[in-house]
Each structure stands twice: as C-alpha cells, then as structure tokens.
Amino acid sequence: MKRCYLYAYLFLSCVICGCNDYNNEVLLNRLISVQNEGDTCPYNALERYDSLGAIFEHENEYLRSKYALLGVRLRDKAFITHTNDSVINLLYDYFINDGNSCEKQEVCYYMGSVYRDLHDTPRAVKYFLEAIQVAETEANIDSAIYERSYLQLAAIYRKQLNYEEALKMSLKGLEIAESANVNSIRNYSSIANGYYYLNDTIETVRYSRIVIEKILDEGLIIENSDVIASRMHDFAKFGYKAEADYCYALLQHLPEDARPKNYLINLAVYCKNCVSPDSAAAVFHRIQESDKSIAQQYNSTQFLMKYYASVGNYEEATRFALLFSDANRNLLKDMNVEQTLNARNEFQYIRDRDKEAAMMEQIGRTRLIWAVSIIVMILLLMSLLFFHYHRQRRLLKIIMERNNAVDNARGLIQKYEEELEQSHNIIETKEKELATKYSMIETLDVELKNAEDSIKRLMVQNETLTKFALMKKFSAGTEDAAEIIAKYKRAADGKCTLSEDDWSELIAAVDCVYPNFTSEINERLKDIKLHNLRICYLLKIGMTNPQIVNITGNPPQTVWYRVKRIKEAFGKGE
C-alpha cells in the first residue's frame, strides 16, 4: 500500500513539473512576441506589455524578472526617459548571478541606458563597457546589443566633446554589425556624425550618402526618419543641395505624425542653406512657438534676431534679442546644472567605487583570515596525527632493530674484521705497485732529459752549420752581405712574405756585417723567442716599424709593443 502511495506521489510530481515547464515556455514565448513587436512599434508593444502585468505578478522570480526587464527595454525603445535606477538595480543583481550570457549582456546594457538618462555618465560608461565585456567573453551573445553598446558610448563621447574616441566607437560598432549581419544604418549615421564634428566634409558626405542608400535599399524610411533628417542637415550645411533636396522630399512624403522630433530644426537648417532666409525664418517661428526646449529656443531666437536685423525690422530684432538673451542665460544655467550633476555623479561614482573596493577588500581579508585559520587548524591536526603515527612506527622500528642487532652483532663484527684484514692486504699490494711505478717514472724522466739534451745539441749544430754555410757564401766580403740586407730593406717597403730560407739568408748577412750582434742579444735577452729575435735583426739593419709590419705580417700594435720591449732591453738609442 505504501509503495502505491509513493508511485502516485511521484506521478503527480512529474505531471505538476511538466505543467510548470509548459506554462513557463508559453509565458516566455508571449514575452518574446511583445519584445519583437517592440523593436519596430514600441508604443503598441507597451500596451500589450501592460496587459500582461496581472499574469506575471504571481509567477516565479525568473519570469517576474524577465517581465520587468522587458519593460525597461520597451520604455528605452520608445525613448521614454528613465527616472530612477531602483528596478534595474534589482534586475542587475538577479541576472548577473543567475542569468545566461544574453541576459547578463542585456541587463548591463539597460543599466547603462538608465544611468545615461539620469545624467550619470561615469556609471553609464561603466555598464556599457561591462555589456561589451560580457559579449567578448561569453559564447552565446546578442549581437544587436553588442553593436548598440558601442553606439551608446559613441553618443556619450560626442556629448563630452571627445570626438576622436566617439568615432572609434562608431567604427567598432559598424565592424560588429557587418560581421553579425545586423542592421548597420545607425552605425553609418553615427560615423557620419563623428566626421561632422571633426569638420571632415568629404567623409561626412560619403557616409551620409551610404546611409541614405541603405535606408532606401531596406525600405526603412519611417523607422529611420530621424537619421534622414540629420543627413539632410549635413548635406545642407556643407552645400550639397541635390542630396539635401532628396532627403527633404523623402521626409515630405511622410505623414505629419511620422516625422521625427528633430525634423523642424533640421528643416530650418535646410531652408537657411538651400531655400531662402524667409522660409528658414518661418520654420524657426514654428520651432519658437512649438518647441519649448532650452536648446531650440536658443537656436530659434538667435536666428530670428539676426534675420529681422538683416531685413531692417529692428523692433522684432530687439524683441528676439531679448528672448535670445533669456534663452542664452537659461542655456548657460542648464549647462551649469548638467555639469554640476555630472561632477556630483562622478564624485558619487568614485566614492561608491572606493567604498565597494574597500568592502570587497575587507570581505577578501575576512575570507583570507578564515581560510588561513581553517588551513592552520587542519595542518595542526594533521601534524598531530602524523606525529603520533610516526612516533608509534618509530618505537616499533626501534624495538625490531634492537632485536635484529642482538642477533646480528657478532656476525657483523666478524665480517668487519675479515673485511678490514683484506683491506690491509690490498693497501700493501697497491703501495708496492705504486713504488714500482714511481721508479719507472724517474727512469723515464732521466731518459727524456737526455733525449732533450741531445736534440738541443743537434739543433745548435744544425744552426751552426747553416750559419757556417751562409757565412761561407758571404766569405768574399761584407759587400755581398750588405747587398743582401739592402735587398730585403727594399722589399720591406711593400708587403712581402719571407720563407725560412730567406730569414736564414738575412740573419747570416747581418751576422757577417755585425759579427758580435748574436752574442750581444744572448747577453741582454736571455731565452729570446724566434719572432722577437727576427725583430732584433730587422731593427739592427735600420728597418722602421711599418717595414717590420710588412715583412713579418704582424699587426702594427703587436710590432710596436715588441719593438718597445726590445729597445728597453738594449737601452734608449739602440
């Protein structure tokens, strides 16, 4: 009976789990449907989204979080300004810890969007960069959000007047869009904006033309009407009237309610540069009456003040001058407020970052202390166990060793005595062999010395015979020897190489002319080497250092050093 109850329970659990999974899938599909609609018609999607609130209110945490994140996304798509960060902070904490890569990427992106609307630039940049980091480190990502993160950074940098960095972000966004095959119209438009603020007319116009071509190719005129208006502005500003006229025609075909928010101000610039000042004045009047934003009041009153002054209507010029002064003052005030807000946000961001860093450091330090304490306790316990175990083993080993020592002591002693006696015998034998070898070595040393003496005598005899033969050659007189010396001195003026016979001939000639020179060398330079002996002979016959270099083939430094040493041995003047 109990087993039956168990089976029934398991069956009901499986059914309930299956139903829950099915219900979750259905609800997620409804959210995806609303999300897809929001990419093209955000206001319609918001109405569908609000109708689902009662359904998701009682669902699990994951579904509630997905629903809430979709709401943030739709309001951002509809250009509804975010007014606080309470919801997105909760969603960030949830999805960063429990979400997949796409959900982490999405929540980081909309964290940046929220702080962008709150004029908290440091945090906006931080979270857009975090969204990019998630995209670059995770496998499954949302390429569209990856690309838009760079577009958002580009817009922020342009607002900060950092146009070079803004252009880099736009180019990077375009690279991602084209590689992921997502819509790249706004990337090209952002690049055009970047070059516009860098005053690069050629590149601005080139990318603006690409933008218009892509909009027409993809048939997305209504969705990108604000982009068309911006490009109309740039074409008109730089004097490309045909392109500006074409953009104007595209916008004119749109219904009044489909025209973008930036239509009038860009239309005014178009009329000013491509139509007439009068038509521009009419448009600026419309702006002055309909758009009460500080920036547009500043632009409209400034133009109208200058326009009425140019046509001689000084009464209207004065009126708009006063309005322009008020607008200018309000603009400066707004800029100061924004700068103050940015500075405060920057300070708050730095303070929060430092506080978070200090808290994380404290948590890390606490964790480290606990980890070290636990490790120390574990090591201490293991050490005690290890010590006790080895102590027991050591005692057992000592007992066994002592028992074995008592049994083997006599045998070991006898064995050591026998080995010692054998070692003595071996040492005596080796000493006798060594004495015999020493005696043989002494005999060989005597024989070697005698052989060396014989060789030396033979070399002296040979040298004497050689000199005698050469002396005999010069027996006719010193005139022949002097002629030989002169011959080699002439040869030393250029590079020449002497054979051993040539050296013998030259030395014999010198000995014939200077009979006592050899004995003089032996007295002053004992054990002289052959190369130094030859230099002595060359110096004796008056050769210079360059001549000695030529005839010996030695480097100049070597010749100089050896000559110096020889002259020092003979004394200065030799």
HUPE-V19129 format. One line per field, one symbol per residue. psi: psi as a letter, one per 30 degrees, with the letter a starting at -180 (. if undefined). Layout:
BEGIN
psi: ???
END
This chain:
BEGIN
psi: eeeeeeeeeeeeeeeeeeeeeeeeeeeeeeeeeeeeeffeieeeeeeeeeffeeefeglleeeeeeeeeeeeeeeeeghkkkflgeeeeeeeeeeeeflaeeeeeeeeefeeeefefggieeeeeeeeeeeeeeefflejljeeeeefeeeeeeeeeeeggieeeeeeeeeeeeeeeeefhlkgefeeeeeeeeeefghjeeeeeefeeeeeeeeeefhheefheeeeeeeeeeeeeggieeeeeeeeeeeffkleffklfgeeeeeeeeeeffdleeeeeeeeeeeeeejgkeeeeeeeeeeeeeeeefggifeeeeefeeeeeeeeeeeeeeeeeeeeeeeeeeeeeeeeeeeeeeeeeeeeeeeeeeeeeeeeeeeeeeeeeeeeefeeeeeeeeeeeeeeeeefeeeeeeeeeeeeeeeeeeeeeeeeeeeeeeeeeeeeeeeeeeeeeeeeeeeeeeeeeeeeeeeeegfflfeeeeeeeeefeeffflklkkleeeeeeeeeeeeeeiegeeeeefeeikhkleeeeeeeeeeeggkleeeeeeffglleeeeeeeeeeeeeeflkf.
END
